[in-house]
Amino acid sequence: MPALFIILIIVGVILFGFSFFVAALKFLLWVGLIILVIGIIGWIWRTLVGRR
């Protein structure tokens, strides 16, 4: 029985850490998406204003 509890604790700690990793990945995905959109808007702005 104690071995089962040790395994459950280890699995729980791994899943708990993995949930933070996934949350960080989601945050970085949104940050990357925002930076990409700003870059695209800046590129379009430069091409439209630069052609005058």
C-alpha positions, 0 to 999 in steps of 0.5 A: 500500500505505501508504494501505491501512495508514493507512486500517486504522490509522484504522479500528482507532483508531475501533473502539477508541474506539467500544468504550470508548464502548459499554462506558461506555454499558453501565455507565451503563445498569446505573447508570440501571437500579439508580437506577430500581429504587431509586426504584420501591422507595422510591415503593412503600415511601412509599405503603405506609407513608404509608397507615397 
